[in-house]
């Protein structure tokens, strides 16, 4: 597949769903923010199109003109694709692991919670860029859909819980921002879990999203009990389930290096 340039994208936006909750908003988010990459099987009148952002990929169209090698750019990603692509995906990568997921939307009030003494929840601001950097590489995923800490800090779409020293303890942000839904992501430092800091950040973010005229959405693995519990407590309710696929290394590369 060939990578497309931003000027080529508006005409192709119709390929991806609009006004849909969950990671399906990745296409809208990439178009709105410029954070993402796009591929097609051909530069003119493509028959297959993919958009990726923060390791999430939506693949649409038909696989008829594609080979396993063509899908190499989608390695090490979470791929959402129609069933007609599945045989090709299985041939394209060394591993292809199905992952059952759940999509929720915000439908009820959040359970009230109080912050521990000395904690503050507020909107993330541009001055918080360095604070986000201190979260370390294992937490880099929380800012990835905005291009990194600077992008999230400047976006106005994140909330943070801090202690008296200004240390980031929990973060919630609109991970994928669509035209109707904004998909929520949340992160809490391991040593500050069970203090309802994540709930406080998510509740503030949901109020913010609602004030923008959008609906908060949530997605998580069916096996992630902690995420499901937090979603329910914050007022989210299940709307549907789906499967995406975690791709490994390109199979063609594996053959060349064997």
SULDA-V474049 format. One record per backbone hydrogen bond with DSSP energy under -1.0 kcal/mol. NH is the residue of the N-H (numbers start at 0). CO is the residue of the C=O. If there is no record, write none. Layout:
# SULDA-V474049
[[NH | CO] [NH | CO]]
This chain:
# SULDA-V474049
[[1 | 39] [3 | 37] [7 | 4] [8 | 5] [11 | 8] [12 | 9] [14 | 11] [15 | 12] [24 | 21] [25 | 22] [28 | 24] [29 | 25] [30 | 26] [31 | 27] [32 | 28] [33 | 29] [36 | 51] [38 | 49] [39 | 1] [40 | 47] [48 | 59] [49 | 38] [50 | 57] [51 | 36] [52 | 55] [55 | 52] [56 | 77] [57 | 50] [58 | 79] [59 | 48] [61 | 46] [65 | 62] [70 | 67] [71 | 68] [73 | 70] [74 | 71] [75 | 247] [77 | 54] [78 | 244] [79 | 56] [84 | 81] [85 | 82] [88 | 84] [89 | 85] [90 | 86] [91 | 87] [92 | 88] [93 | 248] [96 | 245] [98 | 243] [100 | 241] [101 | 219] [102 | 239] [103 | 217] [104 | 236] [105 | 215] [106 | 234] [107 | 234] [110 | 232] [118 | 115] [119 | 161] [121 | 159] [123 | 157] [127 | 124] [128 | 125] [131 | 127] [132 | 128] [133 | 129] [134 | 131] [135 | 132] [138 | 135] [139 | 136] [141 | 138] [142 | 139] [145 | 142] [146 | 143] [147 | 142] [151 | 147] [152 | 148] [153 | 149] [158 | 171] [159 | 121] [160 | 169] [161 | 119] [162 | 166] [165 | 162] [168 | 160] [169 | 160] [170 | 186] [171 | 158] [172 | 184] [173 | 156] [174 | 172] [174 | 182] [175 | 182] [177 | 180] [181 | 214] [182 | 175] [183 | 216] [184 | 172] [186 | 170] [188 | 168] [191 | 188] [199 | 195] [200 | 196] [201 | 197] [202 | 198] [203 | 199] [204 | 200] [205 | 201] [206 | 202] [207 | 203] [208 | 204] [209 | 205] [210 | 206] [211 | 207] [212 | 209] [213 | 208] [214 | 179] [216 | 181] [217 | 103] [219 | 101] [221 | 99] [223 | 220] [224 | 222] [227 | 223] [228 | 224] [229 | 225] [230 | 226] [231 | 227] [232 | 228] [233 | 229] [234 | 231] [235 | 230] [236 | 104] [238 | 102] [239 | 102] [241 | 100] [243 | 98] [244 | 78] [245 | 96] [246 | 76] [247 | 94] [250 | 91] [253 | 249] [254 | 250] [255 | 251] [256 | 252]]
